[in-house]
């Protein structure tokens, strides 16, 4: 899959004929959110995160009317993340960065609380490159912890019937590398969410909540992404 960059736009969420007198509305300050995903990589020819990113960028909701969403899908390579993520943050100055990655061996959603100053040379990226050193930032801290409301996020997603757990280990591949770079970028709120493998072909919703007996679907991931996006935007306004 070639690298994809989705257009950014501000949705009004209400339709062109929806008019409300200004004196009856408390205008929320505008927010910019960068939403990112990854393309395929060795061992994972299908990555569900680009479709989640696109869906979140295109959502039309009244509660997101003042939220400008920029979507970006990285080629799964260290060089792409290292060059493009700082450039995106510099260009758009987001108040929130919401990152998604695939954790194919985990059957649930993972809310990552920190990134480690570590990467593995065992697994090549999509370009075939392997890190030349194990650490990401020589002399840097062993771990960077985010400032997102991790526990409320996990509780909220579980209440929506979505299998979710907090995680202190984002791995030693591109997801951890991107999270480390994001946390170092100066954006107030940065969060990485690992999602499980889903079927490449989207199936109609079954009407049952996601649980131990039903794997998560694309629709579940979009529901989770929207809920996380809303909570992060709310947290950024406090």
HUFENDA-V212646 format. One record per residue. N is the residue number from 0. SS is DSSP state (a for helix, b for strand, c for the rest). D_CENTER is the distance of its C-alpha to the mean C-alpha in Angstrom with 1 decimal. Layout:
# HUFENDA-V212646
n: <N/N>
ss: <SS/SS>
d_center: <D_CENTER/D_CENTER>
This chain:
# HUFENDA-V212646
n: <0/1/2/3/4/5/6/7/8/9/10/11/12/13/14/15/16/17/18/19/20/21/22/23/24/25/26/27/28/29/30/31/32/33/34/35/36/37/38/39/40/41/42/43/44/45/46/47/48/49/50/51/52/53/54/55/56/57/58/59/60/61/62/63/64/65/66/67/68/69/70/71/72/73/74/75/76/77/78/79/80/81/82/83/84/85/86/87/88/89/90/91/92/93/94/95/96/97/98/99/100/101/102/103/104/105/106/107/108/109/110/111/112/113/114/115/116/117/118/119/120/121/122/123/124/125/126/127/128/129/130/131/132/133/134/135/136/137/138/139/140/141/142/143/144/145/146/147/148/149/150/151/152/153/154/155/156/157/158/159/160/161/162/163/164/165/166/167/168/169/170/171/172/173/174/175/176/177/178/179/180/181/182/183/184/185/186/187/188/189/190/191/192/193/194/195/196/197/198/199/200/201/202/203/204/205/206/207/208/209/210/211/212/213/214/215/216/217/218/219/220/221/222/223/224/225/226/227/228/229/230/231/232/233/234/235/236/237>
ss: <c/c/c/b/b/c/c/c/b/b/c/c/c/c/c/c/c/c/c/c/c/a/a/a/c/c/c/c/c/c/b/b/b/b/b/b/b/b/c/c/b/c/c/b/c/c/c/c/a/a/a/a/a/a/a/a/a/a/c/c/c/a/a/a/c/c/b/b/b/b/b/b/b/b/c/c/c/a/a/a/a/a/a/a/a/a/a/a/a/a/a/a/c/c/c/b/b/b/b/b/b/b/c/c/c/c/c/c/b/b/b/b/c/b/b/b/c/c/c/c/c/c/c/c/c/c/c/c/c/c/c/c/c/c/c/c/c/c/c/c/c/c/b/b/b/c/c/c/c/a/a/a/a/a/a/a/a/a/a/c/c/c/c/b/b/b/b/c/c/c/c/c/c/a/a/a/a/a/a/a/a/a/a/c/c/c/c/c/b/b/b/b/b/b/b/c/c/c/c/c/c/c/c/c/c/c/c/c/c/c/b/c/c/b/c/c/c/a/a/a/a/a/a/a/a/a/a/a/a/a/a/a/a/a/a/a/c/c>
d_center: <19.0/19.2/16.5/15.3/14.4/14.1/16.4/15.5/17.6/18.3/19.0/22.0/21.1/24.8/26.8/29.3/32.1/30.4/32.2/32.3/34.7/33.1/35.3/33.7/30.1/28.5/26.4/23.0/22.1/19.8/16.2/14.0/10.2/8.5/5.5/5.4/6.3/9.6/13.1/15.6/17.2/20.4/20.7/17.8/19.2/16.8/13.0/11.5/8.1/9.9/11.5/8.7/7.5/11.3/11.9/9.8/11.4/14.7/14.9/18.2/18.6/21.1/18.9/16.5/19.6/19.2/15.5/15.1/11.9/11.5/9.7/10.1/10.3/11.7/14.8/14.4/16.8/17.3/19.2/16.6/13.9/16.8/18.2/15.5/12.9/15.9/17.3/14.5/14.4/18.2/18.5/16.4/16.6/13.5/13.9/10.2/7.4/3.8/2.5/3.2/6.9/10.2/12.7/15.6/18.1/16.4/17.2/14.9/11.4/11.0/9.9/10.4/12.9/13.9/14.1/17.6/19.8/20.4/19.8/22.0/24.4/24.9/22.2/22.2/19.3/19.4/22.1/24.1/23.8/23.8/23.3/26.7/26.3/24.6/23.2/20.6/22.6/26.3/27.6/24.3/23.4/22.7/19.5/17.2/16.0/13.4/14.8/12.5/14.6/13.7/16.8/16.7/13.1/14.5/17.7/16.4/14.5/17.7/19.8/18.1/19.4/16.2/16.6/14.5/15.4/14.6/14.6/16.2/15.9/12.8/15.5/17.3/15.7/13.2/10.2/12.4/13.7/10.7/9.9/13.6/13.8/11.2/13.1/16.2/15.5/16.9/14.2/15.0/11.8/9.0/6.8/5.4/5.4/7.9/9.2/12.9/15.0/16.2/19.2/19.0/21.2/19.8/22.4/23.5/22.3/24.9/25.3/24.7/22.1/19.9/21.7/23.4/25.3/22.7/19.7/16.4/16.3/14.1/15.2/14.2/10.6/10.7/12.7/10.4/7.4/10.3/11.7/8.9/8.7/12.5/13.0/11.1/13.2/16.2/15.9/15.7/19.0/20.9>
